[in-house]
Amino acid sequence: MVYLNFTNLDSETQERLLSVSKEDVESRSGTELLQFAKTHDKDYDVLLEEEAMRNLYNYDFVFNM
């Protein structure tokens, strides 16, 4: 669960959430993504960012107002 203050959804907070999500995706399926990128001649960083954005939908957010 991710706790957020509703008044603090600035770009810095969004970047922090994306960074945490990237680390999460990389730790869970980084080797599979790298293998897929090599096999299909794709950019690993772009794939990682796309998966990190999709991964954000799996988080449970709690907004404190």
ABEGO torsion letter per residue (X at the ends): XBBBBAABABAAAAAAAAAAAAAAAAAAAAAAAAAAAAAAGBBAAAAAAAAAAAAAAABBBBBBX
